[in-house]
Amino acid sequence: MAKHVHLIGICGTAMASLAGMLRARGHRVTGSDAAAYPPMSDQLQAMGIPIMEPYSAANLDPRPDLVVVGNAISRGNVELERVLDERIPMTSMAALIHDEFLVGHESLVVCGTHGKTTTTSMLAWIYETASSKQLAESSKDAAMWKPSFLIGGVAENFGTSFHVQDGTRPFILEGDEYDTAFFDKGPKFLHYFPDAAILTHVEFDHADIYVDLAAVKTAFKRMVNLIPQRGRLVAFDGSENVTECCAKAFCKVERYGLDKNSYWTVAGLTQQGSSTSWTLLREGVQFAQLTLPMAGEHNALNATAAAALAAGQGIPAAAIAEALATFKSVKRRLEVRAEVGGVTVIDDFAHHPTAIRETLRALRAAYMGRKLWAVLEPRSNTLRRNVFESELVESLALADEVVLAQVFKSEAIPVQERLEPEHVVSALKAKGVAAVLCADADAIVKEIAPRLRSGDVVAILSNGGFGGIYEKLPQALRTTM
């Protein structure tokens, strides 16, 4: 029966996707947020779902049948307080996904500190390609492989972050380790009960909710413990933390990576511009020759994980190779936002020093010989803290020139835990890397636009809107170059 469902914090990537999924099921969907920015605001607008700004108790008129509370929402939010006062039925995003969408489906979950969004998008596209190939051959397997999916970003092959397909088995989900809601502090992926899963990396992250690496590993161990004996876990071979997390799995574990002794091995990896090619071996025997139109060893590993899980679920090698060769990436993952006067402006959803390192390494390979700028807004809950200050310096040092913004909402971080951008700039200069600190996006544009030259590559690194810099910098370049 159709319901009126209201989402508090609707512009979160997964929340916006859930809104679309509920709408596809015939529910009336409303939602609110403090601020909206692309790509999810664009997706909601395209679906005809209005965003109520700012939060207000009046946004709950008329009274909804159910309220979904986003994980960024805490006590004191005026809408949440009304929900509690009036005992309006409420739930979390992850719990509703399980109850409304996963029952009766095969749950395929992609987890890990890094690479989740890209790997989930690759896996969904592999299934979609396999389904299309089988449909063209009038195979009974076509419908079986048609995927439903939920991705933490807009997959460019689909032009959306979700799809709900009734009557088919696979439901492919990005499994987030971040907490679920103010009333459920466990990770979201514990609600998804995977039949098979990918574990890409395990590192200390989300320093606002995990006290240390041991706590992060405990969360992933609990995810692994949910996989049934009949299931499978595809796990990266280059991490001792991953090894520890899958050591007590009851299901079959297939390791993947660069180790020649792993079940799935990347061999003969070559990169040419923005293209990467390799041979994928299964137990030492060639399974497929793969080419991906993306730069970076980390993306080849993401693709290998997706290929391995798909192959184990019965997807043919030819369909996997075709899908990866036509993969179009994800919005805000090495996304070229503008090319003005020979300057290439790239957007990347940076949230952790390791992700920044791999992004800059990939750009070095894709734009060999060109000057590389790194423009960073410390915005994620991990980057705003000083726990990874030295690692951040090492990652940023891969650029030719670095520009830092001030820490986003620094007042929310205790002084003793807060990242000091001045320290990062000083450490980079000590390494011989040109670096400067600017107050905000406007100051950054004013600082660098006159200095950029044809051939330069600017990597803008942030997991948020960054003061509109993605539009402001190209606009300034058009007037100065």
VOPA-717797 format. One record per residue (C-alpha): residue number from 1; x, y, z; residue in one letter. Coordinates in nm, 3 decimals, decimal comma. Example, Ala and Ser with C-alpha at 12.3 -4.5 7.8 and 13.67 -1.06 7.14 Angstrom:
> 1:1,230:-0,450:0,780:A
> 2:1,367:-0,106:0,714:S
! end
This chain:
> 1:0,000:0,000:0,000:M
> 2:0,134:0,343:-0,094:A
> 3:0,254:0,558:0,196:K
> 4:0,373:0,912:0,252:H
> 5:0,742:0,881:0,344:V
> 6:0,941:1,185:0,456:H
> 7:1,323:1,182:0,455:L
> 8:1,511:1,410:0,695:I
> 9:1,849:1,474:0,530:G
> 10:1,729:1,381:0,182:I
> 11:2,033:1,520:-0,002:C
> 12:2,272:1,262:0,136:G
> 13:2,384:1,038:-0,149:T
> 14:2,216:0,723:-0,022:A
> 15:1,912:0,910:0,113:M
> 16:1,846:1,073:-0,225:A
> 17:1,874:0,731:-0,387:S
> 18:1,631:0,583:-0,136:L
> 19:1,389:0,865:-0,217:A
> 20:1,395:0,763:-0,581:G
> 21:1,355:0,396:-0,496:M
> 22:1,050:0,468:-0,281:L
> 23:0,904:0,685:-0,554:R
> 24:0,955:0,402:-0,804:A
> 25:0,754:0,178:-0,570:R
> 26:0,464:0,421:-0,584:G
> 27:0,508:0,594:-0,248:H
> 28:0,461:0,967:-0,200:R
> 29:0,803:1,105:-0,108:V
> 30:0,894:1,435:0,056:T
> 31:1,224:1,542:0,205:G
> 32:1,421:1,818:0,371:S
> 33:1,782:1,922:0,415:D
> 34:1,996:2,209:0,536:A
> 35:2,169:2,257:0,201:A
> 36:2,144:2,098:-0,142:A
> 37:2,419:2,066:-0,401:Y
> 38:2,487:1,849:-0,709:P
> 39:2,485:1,575:-0,808:P
> 40:2,211:1,451:-0,574:M
> 41:2,011:1,775:-0,581:S
> 42:2,002:1,746:-0,961:D
> 43:1,888:1,384:-0,938:Q
> 44:1,608:1,471:-0,695:L
> 45:1,496:1,759:-0,915:Q
> 46:1,488:1,532:-1,220:A
> 47:1,265:1,290:-1,027:M
> 48:1,028:1,570:-0,930:G
> 49:1,101:1,535:-0,559:I
> 50:1,114:1,882:-0,397:P
> 51:1,377:1,964:-0,136:I
> 52:1,244:2,160:0,161:M
> 53:1,504:2,402:0,298:E
> 54:1,581:2,464:0,581:P
> 55:1,466:2,211:0,839:Y
> 56:1,132:2,306:0,990:S
> 57:0,866:2,129:1,194:A
> 58:0,619:2,252:0,933:A
> 59:0,789:2,030:0,675:N
> 60:0,604:1,740:0,839:L
> 61:0,264:1,883:0,737:D
> 62:0,067:1,689:0,639:P
> 63:0,181:1,425:0,886:R
> 64:0,371:1,147:0,702:P
> 65:0,310:0,777:0,755:D
> 66:0,682:0,713:0,803:L
> 67:0,992:0,927:0,858:V
> 68:1,341:0,816:0,753:V
> 69:1,606:0,979:0,972:V
> 70:1,939:1,035:0,797:G
> 71:2,257:0,944:0,983:N
> 72:2,370:1,309:0,988:A
> 73:2,059:1,405:1,187:I
> 74:2,094:1,440:1,563:S
> 75:1,883:1,543:1,859:R
> 76:1,789:1,909:1,843:G
> 77:1,689:1,895:1,477:N
> 78:1,343:2,055:1,477:V
> 79:1,191:1,790:1,253:E
> 80:1,334:1,505:1,455:L
> 81:1,203:1,660:1,775:E
> 82:0,852:1,673:1,631:R
> 83:0,881:1,310:1,518:V
> 84:0,975:1,205:1,871:L
> 85:0,717:1,425:2,042:D
> 86:0,432:1,299:1,827:E
> 87:0,564:0,943:1,796:R
> 88:0,548:0,952:1,419:I
> 89:0,679:0,613:1,301:P
> 90:1,047:0,643:1,211:M
> 91:1,323:0,424:1,076:T
> 92:1,673:0,445:0,927:S
> 93:1,771:0,436:0,563:M
> 94:1,951:0,103:0,592:A
> 95:1,669:-0,069:0,782:A
> 96:1,409:0,049:0,530:L
> 97:1,622:-0,068:0,237:I
> 98:1,634:-0,414:0,390:H
> 99:1,264:-0,434:0,472:D
> 100:1,131:-0,275:0,154:E
> 101:1,377:-0,389:-0,113:F
> 102:1,610:-0,676:-0,019:L
> 103:1,366:-0,947:0,085:V
> 104:1,356:-1,208:-0,191:G
> 105:1,666:-1,075:-0,365:H
> 106:2,027:-1,192:-0,374:E
> 107:2,216:-0,930:-0,177:S
> 108:2,560:-0,848:-0,322:L
> 109:2,738:-0,595:-0,101:V
> 110:3,057:-0,400:-0,173:V
> 111:3,241:-0,292:0,143:C
> 112:3,574:-0,133:0,233:G
> 113:3,738:0,191:0,337:T
> 114:3,817:0,283:-0,025:H
> 115:3,677:0,204:-0,368:G
> 116:3,321:0,111:-0,268:K
> 117:3,135:0,347:-0,500:T
> 118:3,341:0,276:-0,810:T
> 119:3,346:-0,099:-0,751:T
> 120:2,969:-0,112:-0,690:T
> 121:2,912:0,083:-1,013:S
> 122:3,138:-0,157:-1,203:M
> 123:2,959:-0,460:-1,063:L
> 124:2,616:-0,320:-1,152:A
> 125:2,733:-0,241:-1,506:W
> 126:2,875:-0,592:-1,547:I
> 127:2,538:-0,739:-1,453:Y
> 128:2,354:-0,496:-1,681:E
> 129:2,584:-0,580:-1,973:T
> 130:2,548:-0,953:-1,912:A
> 131:2,171:-0,917:-1,902:S
> 132:2,168:-0,722:-2,230:S
> 133:2,393:-0,978:-2,400:K
> 134:2,177:-1,266:-2,285:Q
> 135:1,860:-1,082:-2,389:L
> 136:2,005:-1,036:-2,737:A
> 137:2,061:-1,412:-2,745:E
> 138:1,710:-1,477:-2,606:S
> 139:1,857:-1,652:-2,303:S
> 140:1,654:-1,734:-1,996:K
> 141:1,942:-1,590:-1,790:D
> 142:1,871:-1,235:-1,911:A
> 143:1,607:-1,154:-1,650:A
> 144:1,802:-1,335:-1,378:M
> 145:2,097:-1,099:-1,424:W
> 146:1,907:-0,771:-1,460:K
> 147:2,030:-0,583:-1,151:P
> 148:1,869:-0,365:-0,893:S
> 149:2,132:-0,145:-0,733:F
> 150:2,206:0,128:-0,482:L
> 151:2,531:0,320:-0,530:I
> 152:2,681:0,600:-0,322:G
> 153:2,716:0,822:-0,628:G
> 154:2,575:0,876:-0,975:V
> 155:2,700:0,596:-1,203:A
> 156:2,754:0,755:-1,542:E
> 157:2,663:0,440:-1,737:N
> 158:2,316:0,456:-1,584:F
> 159:2,283:0,830:-1,518:G
> 160:2,150:0,749:-1,173:T
> 161:2,256:0,610:-0,836:S
> 162:1,981:0,350:-0,807:F
> 163:1,755:0,115:-0,997:H
> 164:1,473:-0,106:-0,870:V
> 165:1,400:-0,411:-1,081:Q
> 166:1,114:-0,634:-0,972:D
> 167:1,118:-1,003:-1,049:G
> 168:1,498:-1,042:-1,070:T
> 169:1,747:-1,178:-0,822:R
> 170:2,055:-0,956:-0,783:P
> 171:2,045:-0,645:-0,568:F
> 172:2,387:-0,476:-0,567:I
> 173:2,459:-0,238:-0,281:L
> 174:2,737:-0,017:-0,161:E
> 175:2,792:-0,123:0,200:G
> 176:2,882:0,181:0,409:D
> 177:3,067:0,131:0,738:E
> 178:2,946:0,465:0,871:Y
> 179:2,681:0,456:1,142:D
> 180:2,313:0,414:1,061:T
> 181:2,118:0,673:1,265:A
> 182:2,126:0,855:1,598:F
> 183:1,936:0,559:1,747:F
> 184:2,145:0,292:1,568:D
> 185:2,520:0,349:1,591:K
> 186:2,617:0,030:1,407:G
> 187:2,737:0,042:1,044:P
> 188:2,478:0,045:0,768:K
> 189:2,609:-0,271:0,603:F
> 190:2,497:-0,485:0,897:L
> 191:2,139:-0,434:0,773:H
> 192:2,211:-0,576:0,426:Y
> 193:2,281:-0,945:0,511:F
> 194:2,505:-1,017:0,210:P
> 195:2,481:-1,340:0,015:D
> 196:2,819:-1,247:-0,132:A
> 197:3,045:-0,951:-0,066:A
> 198:3,358:-0,763:-0,169:I
> 199:3,603:-0,626:0,086:L
> 200:3,838:-0,375:-0,080:T
> 201:4,042:-0,213:0,198:H
> 202:4,034:-0,175:0,574:V
> 203:4,199:0,135:0,722:E
> 204:4,129:0,371:1,007:F
> 205:3,865:0,618:0,892:D
> 206:3,560:0,804:1,026:H
> 207:3,749:0,922:1,330:A
> 208:3,431:1,084:1,460:D
> 209:3,264:0,749:1,529:I
> 210:3,549:0,494:1,548:Y
> 211:3,800:0,537:1,829:V
> 212:4,077:0,342:1,658:D
> 213:4,164:0,090:1,387:L
> 214:4,060:-0,200:1,609:A
> 215:3,706:-0,064:1,621:A
> 216:3,698:-0,032:1,241:V
> 217:3,817:-0,390:1,202:K
> 218:3,552:-0,512:1,445:T
> 219:3,283:-0,358:1,224:A
> 220:3,412:-0,534:0,913:F
> 221:3,452:-0,863:1,098:K
> 222:3,084:-0,843:1,190:R
> 223:2,994:-0,788:0,825:M
> 224:3,198:-1,093:0,723:V
> 225:3,025:-1,295:0,993:N
> 226:2,687:-1,229:0,827:L
> 227:2,779:-1,404:0,500:I
> 228:2,626:-1,755:0,489:P
> 229:2,834:-2,067:0,433:Q
> 230:2,696:-2,096:0,079:R
> 231:2,813:-1,739:0,007:G
> 232:3,146:-1,591:-0,103:R
> 233:3,377:-1,313:0,002:L
> 234:3,610:-1,150:-0,252:V
> 235:3,884:-0,983:-0,046:A
> 236:4,187:-0,769:-0,137:F
> 237:4,519:-0,949:-0,090:D
> 238:4,739:-0,645:-0,020:G
> 239:4,620:-0,560:0,331:S
> 240:4,697:-0,731:0,660:E
> 241:4,385:-0,567:0,801:N
> 242:4,170:-0,732:0,534:V
> 243:4,339:-1,063:0,605:T
> 244:4,251:-1,031:0,972:E
> 245:3,892:-0,933:0,900:C
> 246:3,822:-1,235:0,679:C
> 247:4,024:-1,489:0,879:A
> 248:3,719:-1,641:1,051:K
> 249:3,477:-1,631:0,759:A
> 250:3,242:-1,928:0,733:F
> 251:3,204:-1,877:0,358:C
> 252:3,448:-1,931:0,074:K
> 253:3,708:-1,650:0,058:V
> 254:3,869:-1,555:-0,273:E
> 255:4,162:-1,314:-0,247:R
> 256:4,237:-1,076:-0,533:Y
> 257:4,518:-0,838:-0,618:G
> 258:4,877:-0,833:-0,737:L
> 259:4,997:-1,143:-0,549:D
> 260:5,061:-1,424:-0,798:K
> 261:4,949:-1,677:-0,539:N
> 262:4,604:-1,523:-0,492:S
> 263:4,287:-1,680:-0,632:Y
> 264:4,245:-1,377:-0,865:W
> 265:4,565:-1,210:-0,988:T
> 266:4,624:-0,889:-1,183:V
> 267:4,912:-0,962:-1,424:A
> 268:5,086:-0,752:-1,688:G
> 269:4,927:-0,424:-1,578:L
> 270:4,995:-0,145:-1,828:T
> 271:4,870:0,214:-1,837:Q
> 272:4,850:0,437:-2,141:Q
> 273:4,699:0,778:-2,080:G
> 274:4,354:0,726:-1,930:S
> 275:4,341:0,358:-2,021:S
> 276:4,455:0,059:-1,817:T
> 277:4,494:-0,300:-1,937:S
> 278:4,581:-0,627:-1,764:W
> 279:4,541:-1,002:-1,773:T
> 280:4,313:-1,145:-1,504:L
> 281:4,423:-1,486:-1,380:L
> 282:4,205:-1,726:-1,184:R
> 283:4,416:-1,973:-0,986:E
> 284:4,707:-1,896:-1,218:G
> 285:4,512:-1,955:-1,542:V
> 286:4,405:-1,672:-1,772:Q
> 287:4,039:-1,586:-1,717:F
> 288:4,012:-1,268:-1,924:A
> 289:4,205:-0,991:-2,093:Q
> 290:4,066:-0,667:-1,952:L
> 291:4,085:-0,302:-2,051:T
> 292:3,940:-0,018:-1,847:L
> 293:3,906:0,340:-1,978:P
> 294:4,029:0,477:-1,645:M
> 295:4,373:0,551:-1,508:A
> 296:4,517:0,415:-1,186:G
> 297:4,623:0,083:-1,039:E
> 298:4,353:0,126:-0,776:H
> 299:4,084:0,134:-1,043:N
> 300:4,221:-0,183:-1,201:A
> 301:4,198:-0,347:-0,859:L
> 302:3,841:-0,221:-0,815:N
> 303:3,752:-0,366:-1,154:A
> 304:3,918:-0,696:-1,063:T
> 305:3,710:-0,721:-0,746:A
> 306:3,389:-0,660:-0,942:A
> 307:3,492:-0,909:-1,210:A
> 308:3,576:-1,173:-0,950:A
> 309:3,243:-1,148:-0,770:L
> 310:3,048:-1,147:-1,097:A
> 311:3,238:-1,447:-1,232:A
> 312:3,169:-1,644:-0,915:G
> 313:2,798:-1,572:-0,958:Q
> 314:2,803:-1,712:-1,311:G
> 315:2,863:-1,405:-1,531:I
> 316:3,069:-1,504:-1,840:P
> 317:3,416:-1,359:-1,896:A
> 318:3,312:-1,202:-2,228:A
> 319:3,035:-0,999:-2,063:A
> 320:3,273:-0,887:-1,788:I
> 321:3,535:-0,772:-2,040:A
> 322:3,276:-0,586:-2,249:E
> 323:3,133:-0,412:-1,943:A
> 324:3,468:-0,291:-1,812:L
> 325:3,575:-0,170:-2,157:A
> 326:3,262:0,048:-2,171:T
> 327:3,260:0,164:-1,809:F
> 328:3,211:0,541:-1,770:K
> 329:3,308:0,597:-1,407:S
> 330:3,108:0,776:-1,137:V
> 331:3,028:1,140:-1,085:K
> 332:3,290:1,306:-0,863:R
> 333:3,545:1,027:-0,917:R
> 334:3,824:1,170:-1,136:L
> 335:3,548:1,361:-1,315:E
> 336:3,662:1,621:-1,568:V
> 337:3,447:1,922:-1,486:R
> 338:3,592:2,170:-1,734:A
> 339:3,869:2,231:-1,987:E
> 340:3,940:2,601:-2,033:V
> 341:4,235:2,740:-2,223:G
> 342:4,417:2,408:-2,199:G
> 343:4,363:2,383:-1,821:V
> 344:4,186:2,064:-1,711:T
> 345:3,974:2,092:-1,393:V
> 346:3,900:1,761:-1,222:I
> 347:3,664:1,683:-0,934:D
> 348:3,740:1,396:-0,699:D
> 349:3,552:1,291:-0,385:F
> 350:3,852:1,292:-0,153:A
> 351:3,786:1,175:0,202:H
> 352:4,107:1,009:0,324:H
> 353:4,485:1,047:0,264:P
> 354:4,502:0,706:0,094:T
> 355:4,228:0,806:-0,150:A
> 356:4,410:1,133:-0,222:I
> 357:4,733:0,944:-0,286:R
> 358:4,571:0,705:-0,533:E
> 359:4,388:0,989:-0,709:T
> 360:4,708:1,187:-0,760:L
> 361:4,896:0,877:-0,873:R
> 362:4,624:0,807:-1,129:A
> 363:4,635:1,165:-1,257:L
> 364:5,012:1,146:-1,289:R
> 365:4,969:0,843:-1,514:A
> 366:4,681:0,990:-1,714:A
> 367:4,836:1,336:-1,765:Y
> 368:5,202:1,250:-1,784:M
> 369:5,435:1,549:-1,811:G
> 370:5,172:1,807:-1,716:R
> 371:5,180:2,025:-1,407:K
> 372:4,951:1,883:-1,139:L
> 373:4,778:2,105:-0,883:W
> 374:4,603:1,963:-0,576:A
> 375:4,334:2,188:-0,428:V
> 376:4,208:2,039:-0,103:L
> 377:3,920:2,122:0,126:E
> 378:3,962:1,925:0,452:P
> 379:3,593:1,841:0,487:R
> 380:3,545:1,475:0,577:S
> 381:3,534:1,383:0,945:N
> 382:3,871:1,213:0,903:T
> 383:4,050:1,489:0,710:L
> 384:3,932:1,756:0,954:R
> 385:4,128:1,580:1,227:R
> 386:4,505:1,566:1,277:N
> 387:4,517:1,188:1,314:V
> 388:4,649:1,149:0,957:F
> 389:4,842:1,474:0,923:E
> 390:5,172:1,315:0,824:S
> 391:5,000:1,076:0,579:E
> 392:4,816:1,371:0,427:L
> 393:5,145:1,554:0,368:V
> 394:5,292:1,247:0,198:E
> 395:4,988:1,212:-0,030:S
> 396:4,970:1,579:-0,128:L
> 397:5,344:1,583:-0,200:A
> 398:5,266:1,388:-0,518:L
> 399:5,136:1,714:-0,668:A
> 400:5,355:1,988:-0,811:D
> 401:5,167:2,258:-0,624:E
> 402:4,918:2,237:-0,338:V
> 403:4,645:2,478:-0,228:V
> 404:4,465:2,417:0,101:L
> 405:4,141:2,567:0,222:A
> 406:4,066:2,613:0,588:Q
> 407:3,909:2,317:0,770:V
> 408:3,536:2,296:0,700:F
> 409:3,336:2,386:1,011:K
> 410:3,651:2,364:1,221:S
> 411:3,464:2,477:1,532:E
> 412:3,292:2,136:1,541:A
> 413:3,626:1,961:1,600:I
> 414:3,796:1,976:1,941:P
> 415:4,108:2,192:1,922:V
> 416:4,339:1,910:2,030:Q
> 417:4,205:1,687:1,750:E
> 418:4,175:1,949:1,476:R
> 419:4,388:1,949:1,163:L
> 420:4,604:2,261:1,136:E
> 421:4,638:2,338:0,763:P
> 422:4,929:2,569:0,844:E
> 423:5,125:2,265:0,964:H
> 424:5,049:2,080:0,639:V
> 425:5,159:2,376:0,427:V
> 426:5,482:2,412:0,626:S
> 427:5,559:2,040:0,598:A
> 428:5,500:2,045:0,222:L
> 429:5,730:2,345:0,178:K
> 430:5,996:2,162:0,378:A
> 431:5,971:1,885:0,119:K
> 432:6,018:2,136:-0,162:G
> 433:5,652:2,134:-0,269:V
> 434:5,496:2,474:-0,338:A
> 435:5,198:2,513:-0,105:A
> 436:4,967:2,790:0,008:V
> 437:4,674:2,824:0,248:L
> 438:4,363:3,018:0,147:C
> 439:4,056:3,105:0,349:A
> 440:3,790:2,968:0,116:D
> 441:3,691:2,885:-0,242:A
> 442:3,677:3,251:-0,349:D
> 443:4,026:3,316:-0,216:A
> 444:4,156:3,004:-0,390:I
> 445:4,012:3,108:-0,725:V
> 446:4,162:3,456:-0,686:K
> 447:4,498:3,300:-0,595:E
> 448:4,537:3,041:-0,869:I
> 449:4,329:3,150:-1,170:A
> 450:4,587:3,409:-1,286:P
> 451:4,870:3,157:-1,235:R
> 452:4,728:2,863:-1,427:L
> 453:4,872:2,793:-1,770:R
> 454:4,771:2,579:-2,065:S
> 455:4,854:2,214:-1,988:G
> 456:4,797:2,243:-1,614:D
> 457:4,575:1,986:-1,441:V
> 458:4,384:2,099:-1,131:V
> 459:4,254:1,825:-0,900:A
> 460:3,987:1,967:-0,668:I
> 461:3,962:1,735:-0,370:L
> 462:3,655:1,755:-0,148:S
> 463:3,360:1,542:-0,041:N
> 464:3,125:1,842:-0,044:G
> 465:3,022:2,149:-0,237:G
> 466:3,349:2,338:-0,161:F
> 467:3,187:2,682:-0,189:G
> 468:3,097:2,635:-0,555:G
> 469:3,461:2,619:-0,666:I
> 470:3,377:2,368:-0,941:Y
> 471:3,183:2,642:-1,120:E
> 472:3,378:2,946:-0,997:K
> 473:3,723:2,836:-1,113:L
> 474:3,627:2,757:-1,477:P
> 475:3,432:3,084:-1,490:Q
> 476:3,737:3,278:-1,371:A
> 477:3,958:3,098:-1,622:L
> 478:3,728:3,201:-1,905:R
> 479:3,785:3,565:-1,816:T
> 480:4,160:3,544:-1,751:T
> 481:4,292:3,311:-2,020:M
! end
